[in-house]
Amino acid sequence: GLGHVKRCLSLAAALAATGARAVFVARDLGVDVQGMVAAAGFDAITLPRPTAPAPHSSVPHGSWAGVEAALDARQTV
């Protein structure tokens, strides 16, 4: 589900109230996370959709995200 996104949006709103700027990074997995983020008034950076199945993943989300955590990190920074 998208419960984690909604919780992060709540945190971002609280931070914004103190003057901080929150920017979300989300991979294109066919769910409009970027639309949710934009509707809440925050910027979003979209990482590309996976082009091939992830190899054996070392993290629980690797199988459904389609990428290894290391690729997420490289594409985020």
Solvent accessible surface area in square Angstrom, and as a share of the most:
residue,aa,sasa,rsa
1,G,111,1.07
2,L,56,0.28
3,G,33,0.31
4,H,95,0.42
5,V,11,0.06
6,K,124,0.52
7,R,155,0.57
8,C,59,0.35
9,L,25,0.12
10,S,76,0.49
11,L,116,0.57
12,A,4,0.03
13,A,53,0.41
14,A,61,0.48
15,L,95,0.47
16,A,45,0.35
17,A,92,0.71
18,T,111,0.65
19,G,70,0.68
20,A,47,0.36
21,R,185,0.68
22,A,21,0.16
23,V,57,0.33
24,F,30,0.12
25,V,60,0.35
26,A,17,0.13
27,R,25,0.09
28,D,51,0.27
29,L,58,0.29
30,G,56,0.54
31,V,73,0.42
32,D,99,0.52
33,V,20,0.12
34,Q,37,0.17
35,G,28,0.27
36,M,49,0.22
37,V,0,0.00
38,A,65,0.50
39,A,93,0.72
40,A,51,0.39
41,G,66,0.64
42,F,28,0.12
43,D,74,0.38
44,A,37,0.28
45,I,93,0.47
46,T,72,0.42
47,L,12,0.06
48,P,78,0.49
49,R,127,0.46
50,P,35,0.22
51,T,142,0.83
52,A,63,0.49
53,P,127,0.80
54,A,27,0.21
55,P,99,0.62
56,H,178,0.79
57,S,23,0.15
58,S,96,0.62
59,V,41,0.23
60,P,130,0.82
61,H,57,0.25
62,G,0,0.00
63,S,97,0.63
64,W,167,0.59
65,A,6,0.05
66,G,14,0.14
67,V,8,0.04
68,E,40,0.18
69,A,37,0.29
70,A,59,0.46
71,L,53,0.27
72,D,35,0.18
73,A,54,0.42
74,R,160,0.58
75,Q,68,0.30
76,T,71,0.41
77,V,163,0.94
